[in-house]
Every structure is written in C-alpha cells, then in structure tokens.
Amino acid sequence: SDGGKLLVVPMVGSHWLSMQKVVEKLSERGHEVVVVVPEVSWQMETTDAYTVITHPVTQTLEELDGAF
C-alpha cells in the first residue's frame, strides 16, 4: 500500500461487492487503482474512481446465468 498503486482482479459476485467500497476508498485517498474484470459478469459495476480493464471470456451472460 505504500507504493500507491493497486491491481485488483476480483471474483464475480460477493467478493467484488465486498471489495468495491474498499477499492473506491483507496482511490479517494490517492492510490492509483486498476481493476481487471471479465467482459461478461454479474454486478461488476464500475465508477470513475478507478481504471477498469476488461478481458474477453468465452461465456455469454445467458450461459453464465444457466450455469448458475
């Protein structure tokens, strides 16, 4: 945390819901935050508080819903 840079690769679902507020707070405190998220996901909302990089996945949202 002393370096001021943070790379976050959250899991889909509750892990991200718990982490999002922490990530936003770190960004507010001046840390440079990059969040890597899949192109297709549930509840992976983003804000302007941090940089988002998406990566391609092979599943569609419908397939993800069906697997759940």
Buried (B, 14 or more C-beta within 10 A) or exposed (E): EEEEEBEBEBEBEEEBBEBBEEBBEBBEEEBEBBBEBBEBBBEBEEEEBBEBEBEEEEBEEEEBEEEE
